[in-house]
């Protein structure tokens, strides 16, 4: 359905308000044909607009790694302006979601990069390679799509990044605790061997 059309002209009167039933049969036929053509053109325009919006929604959902709500797959049943407005509003909503997702991914990727560098861990997995190449020199994400050298901003990838960050944090804590243990062990051995303070400082 088209819903309320701007500038809608009914069948009972023509553009000048003259009653159509005062026309001859030939004139009435022409009037109806013009009206049908006008509606067909309006339908084609609305359909094309909705299809373009649907493709935009699909593209954004693909980037985010989310499924498009079934409501927005139907571009034939309802062609009203209200329907177009609903599609447009959903595009705006997904754009906001995408902007926030980019910020979140940049933050987590940055944390992962810092932890990898701190522990001198070279990229040895696909994920670590993507983490290493995801941020440009300006600290911004180099792209929103997932590639061999970029994480992208998909939902599943964000979860993987968060899990990797937590794993690296745990690894750093383990290494820090191990260093403390080794330090205590070395100090005990120094004491047993009666190593002088100057030699201990030289080792440190």
C-alpha positions as CSV (number, residue, x, y, z in Angstrom):
1,X,0.0,0.0,0.0
2,X,1.1,3.6,-0.7
3,X,-0.6,5.1,2.3
4,X,-1.3,8.9,2.2
5,X,0.4,10.3,-0.9
6,X,1.5,13.9,-1.1
7,X,-0.5,15.7,-3.7
8,X,-2.9,12.7,-4.1
9,X,-5.6,13.3,-6.7
10,X,-8.7,11.2,-6.4
11,X,-10.7,9.7,-9.2
12,X,-13.9,11.7,-8.7
13,X,-12.5,15.0,-9.9
14,X,-9.7,16.2,-12.1
15,X,-6.8,18.5,-11.3
16,X,-9.0,21.6,-11.6
17,X,-11.8,20.1,-9.4
18,X,-14.1,19.3,-12.3
19,X,-16.3,16.2,-11.7
20,X,-15.0,13.4,-13.9
21,X,-18.6,12.0,-14.4
22,X,-19.3,15.1,-16.6
23,X,-16.6,13.9,-19.0
24,X,-17.2,11.9,-22.1
25,X,-16.3,8.2,-21.9
26,X,-13.1,8.8,-23.8
27,X,-12.1,11.6,-21.5
28,X,-12.9,9.5,-18.4
29,X,-10.7,6.7,-19.8
30,X,-7.8,9.1,-20.3
31,X,-8.3,10.4,-16.8
32,X,-8.1,7.0,-15.3
33,X,-5.1,6.0,-17.4
34,X,-3.2,9.1,-16.3
35,X,-4.1,8.4,-12.7
36,X,-3.0,4.7,-13.0
37,X,0.3,5.9,-14.6
38,X,0.9,8.4,-11.8
39,X,0.3,5.7,-9.1
40,X,2.6,3.2,-10.9
41,X,5.4,5.8,-11.1
42,X,4.9,6.6,-7.4
43,X,5.1,2.8,-6.6
44,X,8.2,2.4,-8.6
45,X,9.8,5.4,-6.8
46,X,8.9,4.2,-3.4
47,X,10.0,0.6,-4.1
48,X,13.4,1.8,-5.4
49,X,13.8,4.0,-2.3
50,X,12.9,1.2,0.1
51,X,15.2,-1.3,-1.7
52,X,18.1,1.2,-1.5
53,X,17.5,1.6,2.2
54,X,17.2,-2.2,2.7
55,X,20.6,-2.7,1.0
56,X,22.1,0.0,3.2
57,X,20.7,-1.8,6.3
58,X,22.1,-5.2,5.1
59,X,25.5,-3.6,4.5
60,X,25.7,-2.1,8.0
61,X,24.5,-5.4,9.6
62,X,27.1,-7.3,7.7
63,X,29.8,-5.0,9.0
64,X,28.5,-5.3,12.6
65,X,28.1,-9.1,12.2
66,X,24.5,-8.9,13.2
67,X,21.3,-10.1,11.5
68,X,18.8,-7.6,10.0
69,X,15.4,-7.8,11.6
70,X,12.9,-9.7,9.3
71,X,10.7,-6.6,9.4
72,X,13.1,-4.8,7.1
73,X,13.3,-7.4,4.4
74,X,9.8,-6.7,3.1
75,X,10.0,-3.9,0.6
76,X,6.8,-4.7,-1.3
77,X,3.9,-4.9,1.0
78,X,3.9,-1.4,2.6
79,X,5.1,1.5,0.5
80,X,3.8,4.3,2.7
81,X,5.9,7.3,3.8
82,X,5.7,5.9,7.4
83,X,7.5,2.7,6.2
84,X,10.2,4.8,4.5
85,X,10.6,6.8,7.7
86,X,11.0,3.5,9.7
87,X,13.7,2.3,7.4
88,X,15.5,5.7,7.6
89,X,15.3,5.6,11.4
90,X,16.8,2.1,11.4
91,X,19.7,3.2,9.2
92,X,20.4,6.1,11.6
93,X,20.2,3.7,14.6
94,X,22.7,1.3,13.0
95,X,25.0,4.1,12.1
96,X,25.1,5.1,15.8
97,X,25.7,1.5,16.8
98,X,28.6,1.3,14.3
99,X,30.2,4.5,15.6
100,X,30.1,3.2,19.2
101,X,31.4,-0.2,18.0
102,X,34.4,1.4,16.3
103,X,35.3,3.2,19.5
104,X,35.0,0.0,21.5
105,X,37.1,-2.0,19.1
106,X,39.8,0.6,19.0
107,X,40.0,0.6,22.7
108,X,40.3,-3.2,23.1
109,X,42.7,-3.5,20.1
110,X,44.9,-0.8,21.7
111,X,44.9,-2.6,25.0
112,X,45.9,-5.9,23.3
113,X,48.7,-4.2,21.3
114,X,50.1,-2.6,24.5
115,X,50.1,-6.0,26.3
116,X,51.7,-7.8,23.4
117,X,54.4,-5.2,23.2
118,X,55.0,-5.1,26.9
119,X,55.6,-8.9,27.0
120,X,57.5,-8.9,23.7
121,X,55.0,-11.4,22.1
122,X,55.3,-11.6,18.4
123,X,52.0,-12.2,16.4
124,X,51.8,-16.0,16.0
125,X,48.1,-16.4,15.4
126,X,45.6,-15.0,12.9
127,X,44.0,-12.9,15.6
128,X,47.3,-11.4,16.9
129,X,48.2,-10.6,13.3
130,X,44.9,-8.8,12.8
131,X,45.4,-7.0,16.2
132,X,48.9,-5.8,15.1
133,X,47.6,-4.3,11.9
134,X,44.3,-2.9,12.9
135,X,45.3,0.6,14.0
136,X,47.0,3.3,11.8
137,X,49.7,5.7,12.9
138,X,46.9,8.0,14.1
139,X,45.5,5.4,16.4
140,X,42.3,5.0,14.4
141,X,40.9,1.8,13.0
142,X,42.2,1.2,9.4
143,X,38.9,-0.3,8.4
144,X,35.6,-1.7,9.6
145,X,35.7,-4.9,7.5
146,X,37.5,-7.9,8.7
147,X,40.7,-8.8,6.7
148,X,43.8,-10.8,7.1
149,X,45.4,-7.8,8.8
150,X,42.5,-6.0,10.4
151,X,39.9,-7.2,13.0
152,X,36.9,-5.3,11.6
153,X,34.1,-4.5,14.0
154,X,31.9,-7.6,14.0
155,X,30.2,-8.8,17.1
156,X,32.0,-12.1,17.2
157,X,35.3,-10.4,16.6
158,X,34.7,-8.0,19.5
159,X,34.1,-11.0,21.8
160,X,37.3,-12.6,20.6
161,X,39.3,-9.4,21.2
162,X,37.9,-9.1,24.7
163,X,38.8,-12.7,25.4
164,X,42.3,-12.2,24.0
165,X,42.8,-9.0,26.1
166,X,41.7,-10.9,29.3
167,X,44.1,-13.8,28.4
168,X,47.0,-11.3,27.9
169,X,46.2,-9.6,31.2
170,X,46.2,-13.0,33.0
171,X,49.5,-13.8,31.2
172,X,51.1,-10.6,32.4
173,X,50.0,-11.2,36.0
174,X,51.4,-14.7,35.8
175,X,54.8,-13.3,34.5
176,X,54.8,-10.6,37.2
177,X,54.2,-13.1,40.0
178,X,56.8,-15.4,38.6
179,X,59.3,-12.6,38.5
180,X,58.6,-11.9,42.2
181,X,59.0,-15.6,43.0
182,X,62.3,-15.8,41.1
183,X,63.5,-12.6,42.8
184,X,62.9,-14.1,46.2
185,X,64.6,-17.3,45.2
186,X,67.7,-15.4,43.9
187,X,67.8,-13.4,47.1
188,X,67.7,-16.6,49.2
189,X,70.5,-18.1,47.1
190,X,72.6,-14.9,47.5
191,X,72.3,-15.2,51.2
192,X,73.2,-18.8,51.2
193,X,76.3,-18.1,49.1
194,X,77.1,-15.0,51.1
195,X,77.3,-12.8,47.9
196,X,78.3,-9.3,48.7
197,X,76.0,-6.3,48.1
198,X,78.1,-4.9,45.3
199,X,77.9,-8.1,43.3
200,X,74.1,-8.2,43.9
201,X,73.7,-4.7,42.6
202,X,75.8,-5.5,39.5
203,X,73.5,-8.5,38.8
204,X,70.4,-6.3,39.2
